Amino acid sequence: MINKRVLTGIVLAPILYVIVWVMPAAYFAGLAVLAAVIGQHEVYAMARARGARPMAVIGTVLGAFLVLSFYFPRAADNGEFQAAAGIILLLACRLFSPQPVEGAFEDITSTFFGIFYVALLFGFQVAIHRGPDGKYWLVLMYLVIWASDTGAYYIGTAFGKHRLYEKISPKKSIEGLAGGIAASMATAAVCRIWLVPSLGPAEAVLLGGLLAIAGAIGDLAESLIKRSAGVKDSGAIIPGHGGVLDRMDSMLFAAPLLYYYIRMR
């Protein structure tokens, strides 16, 4: 019998493929905004579990605009203005809110964290997709990260004896990490033939390894946040997988690396 996790993947994979590969870039930008909004909601829920009172509405609105700015190059060029305006607006909203002064620091910082951890990092996927050969690069990244997750799971399950970072994620092993990196390198070396043929074999192996490491750090970072908040999953919107952040934590760290890698080529 197919378990819920696999069934969800079977249903969602074709939808993601159509949006990333077939439909115009604006649809992918819209999907990224939706995912960022849900991801911020998950972060703010965890912040509330820690006693903070993030300004979720204004934070989510600012986050949505931040993601969209990656779709409009001219808007992205005015990043300093947007950042300054966002900071001023958030502080002014908290200043004149009916909330007590106590806890203002935690409220403000948790709101900012949701914007920059979720919306800003989601925006890099929009920037990659919007760029030259963007859908090819983005699909390559997805395949590499999925290969890393799969390799880490199976190698870690079969051979994992040495804990990677026990206080954050007790089940992850050094052997699993090595298996994930190896799977990512192999996937990048093979898939670049069809997706990004300008990427040489050695360069693809290097890029696959770098993306796998970035993804592993992103996964551990989200585990740190969840453990601090005392929750197992960031949410429950994706059956068998948890929340949006549970599925995209590795991508959040891998996408900026890939974006700047492409720019520096």
C-alpha positions in Angstrom: 0.0 0.0 0.0 1.4 3.4 -0.9 2.0 5.5 2.2 0.8 9.1 2.5 4.2 10.7 1.9 4.8 8.9 -1.4 1.2 9.5 -2.6 1.6 13.2 -1.8 4.8 13.3 -3.9 3.1 11.6 -6.8 0.3 14.2 -6.8 2.4 17.3 -6.3 5.4 16.5 -8.6 3.4 16.9 -11.9 1.8 20.1 -10.6 5.2 21.6 -9.8 6.6 20.4 -13.1 3.8 22.2 -15.1 4.2 25.4 -13.1 8.0 25.4 -13.3 8.5 24.1 -16.8 5.4 24.7 -18.9 3.7 27.8 -17.6 5.0 31.4 -17.9 7.4 32.7 -15.2 4.6 34.8 -13.6 2.8 31.6 -12.4 5.9 30.4 -10.7 6.4 33.7 -9.0 2.8 33.5 -7.8 3.5 29.9 -6.5 6.6 31.2 -4.7 4.6 34.0 -3.0 2.0 31.5 -1.9 4.6 29.2 -0.5 6.4 32.1 1.3 3.1 33.3 2.8 2.5 29.8 4.2 6.1 29.5 5.3 6.0 32.8 7.2 2.7 31.7 8.9 4.6 28.6 10.1 7.5 30.6 11.4 5.2 33.0 13.2 3.3 30.1 14.8 6.6 28.8 16.1 7.5 32.2 17.4 4.1 32.4 19.2 4.9 29.0 20.8 8.0 30.7 22.3 5.9 33.6 23.7 6.6 36.2 21.0 3.8 38.2 19.3 5.0 38.7 15.7 3.1 41.2 13.5 2.1 38.4 11.2 -0.2 40.4 8.8 2.2 43.2 8.1 5.2 40.8 8.0 3.5 38.5 5.5 2.5 41.4 3.3 6.0 42.8 3.3 7.3 39.2 2.6 5.0 38.8 -0.4 6.2 42.1 -1.9 9.8 41.0 -1.2 9.3 37.8 -3.2 7.7 39.6 -6.0 10.6 42.1 -6.2 12.7 39.2 -7.5 10.4 38.9 -10.4 10.7 42.6 -11.4 14.4 43.4 -11.9 13.9 47.2 -11.5 12.2 46.6 -8.2 15.1 44.5 -7.0 17.5 47.3 -7.9 15.8 49.4 -5.3 16.4 46.9 -2.5 17.9 49.5 -0.1 14.7 51.6 -0.4 12.5 48.6 0.2 14.5 47.4 3.2 14.5 50.9 4.8 10.7 51.3 4.2 10.0 47.9 5.6 12.0 48.5 8.7 10.4 51.9 9.3 6.9 50.6 8.7 7.3 47.6 11.0 8.8 49.6 13.8 6.1 52.3 13.5 3.3 49.6 13.6 4.8 48.1 16.8 5.3 51.6 18.3 1.7 52.6 17.9 0.1 49.2 18.5 -1.9 48.5 21.7 0.5 45.8 22.7 2.5 46.5 25.9 6.1 47.6 25.7 7.3 44.4 27.3 8.2 41.9 24.6 8.5 44.5 21.8 12.0 43.4 21.0 10.9 39.7 20.6 7.9 40.7 18.6 9.9 42.9 16.1 12.8 40.5 15.7 10.5 37.5 15.1 8.6 39.4 12.5 11.8 40.4 10.7 13.0 36.8 10.9 10.0 35.5 9.1 10.5 38.0 6.3 14.2 37.4 5.8 14.4 33.7 6.5 11.4 32.7 4.4 10.4 35.4 1.9 13.9 36.6 1.1 15.3 33.1 0.6 12.2 32.0 -1.4 12.8 35.0 -3.7 16.0 33.5 -5.0 14.1 30.7 -6.7 12.0 33.3 -8.5 15.2 35.1 -9.6 16.8 31.9 -10.9 13.6 30.9 -12.8 13.4 34.4 -14.3 17.0 34.4 -15.5 18.5 32.9 -18.7 17.7 29.2 -18.9 16.2 29.6 -15.5 13.8 26.7 -15.5 16.7 24.3 -16.5 18.8 25.5 -13.6 15.9 25.4 -11.2 14.9 21.8 -12.1 18.6 20.8 -11.8 18.6 22.2 -8.3 15.4 20.4 -7.4 16.7 17.1 -8.7 20.0 17.5 -6.9 18.4 18.3 -3.5 15.9 15.5 -3.9 18.7 13.1 -4.7 20.6 14.4 -1.6 17.5 13.8 0.6 17.0 10.3 -0.8 20.6 9.3 -0.7 21.0 10.6 2.9 17.9 8.7 4.0 18.8 5.3 2.5 22.5 5.4 3.2 21.9 6.7 6.7 19.3 4.1 7.4 21.5 1.2 6.2 24.9 2.4 7.4 24.5 5.3 9.8 26.4 4.8 13.0 28.0 8.2 13.7 25.6 11.0 14.6 26.0 14.2 12.5 24.6 16.8 15.0 22.8 14.9 17.7 21.5 17.8 19.8 19.7 19.2 16.7 18.7 16.2 14.7 19.4 12.9 16.5 18.5 10.7 13.5 20.9 12.2 11.0 24.3 10.6 10.5 27.7 11.4 9.0 27.3 8.4 6.7 23.9 9.7 5.6 25.4 13.1 4.8 28.1 11.5 2.8 25.6 9.4 0.9 23.5 12.5 0.2 26.5 14.4 -1.2 27.5 11.5 -3.4 24.0 11.1 -4.7 23.8 14.8 -5.5 27.1 14.8 -7.3 26.1 11.9 -9.4 22.7 13.4 -10.2 24.2 16.7 -11.2 26.8 15.0 -13.4 24.1 13.0 -15.3 21.2 15.6 -15.4 23.4 18.4 -16.6 23.6 16.6 -20.0 19.9 17.3 -20.7 19.3 20.4 -18.6 22.5 22.5 -18.6 24.9 21.0 -21.2 27.2 24.1 -20.8 28.0 22.8 -17.3 31.1 20.5 -17.6 31.2 17.2 -15.8 33.7 18.3 -13.1 31.9 21.6 -12.6 28.6 19.7 -12.3 30.0 17.4 -9.7 31.4 20.3 -7.7 28.1 22.2 -7.9 26.1 19.1 -6.9 28.3 18.7 -3.8 28.0 22.4 -2.9 24.2 22.4 -3.2 24.0 19.2 -1.1 26.0 20.8 1.7 24.0 24.0 1.5 20.8 22.0 1.6 22.0 19.9 4.6 22.8 23.1 6.5 19.4 24.5 5.6 17.7 21.3 6.9 19.7 21.5 10.2 18.8 25.2 10.6 15.1 24.5 10.3 15.5 21.6 12.8 17.2 24.1 15.2 14.2 26.4 14.9 11.6 23.6 15.4 13.5 22.1 18.4 13.7 25.5 20.0 9.9 26.0 19.5 9.2 22.5 20.7 7.4 21.2 17.6 8.1 18.2 15.4 6.9 19.7 12.1 6.7 23.3 11.0 3.1 22.7 9.8 0.7 20.1 8.5 -0.4 21.5 5.1 1.4 18.7 3.1 0.2 15.2 4.1 3.0 13.0 5.1 5.6 15.8 4.8 4.6 18.4 7.4 4.7 22.1 6.5 6.1 24.1 3.6 9.3 24.7 5.5 9.7 21.0 6.1 9.8 20.4 2.4 11.7 23.6 1.3 14.2 24.1 4.1 17.1 22.7 1.9 16.0 24.7 -1.1 16.0 27.9 0.9 19.7 27.6 1.5 20.6 26.0 -1.9 18.8 28.6 -4.1 21.0 31.7 -3.1 24.1 29.6 -3.6 23.0 28.6 -7.1 21.8 32.1 -8.0 25.2 33.6 -7.3 27.0 30.7 -8.8 25.2 31.3 -12.1 26.0 35.0 -11.9 29.7 34.4 -11.4 30.0 31.9 -14.3 
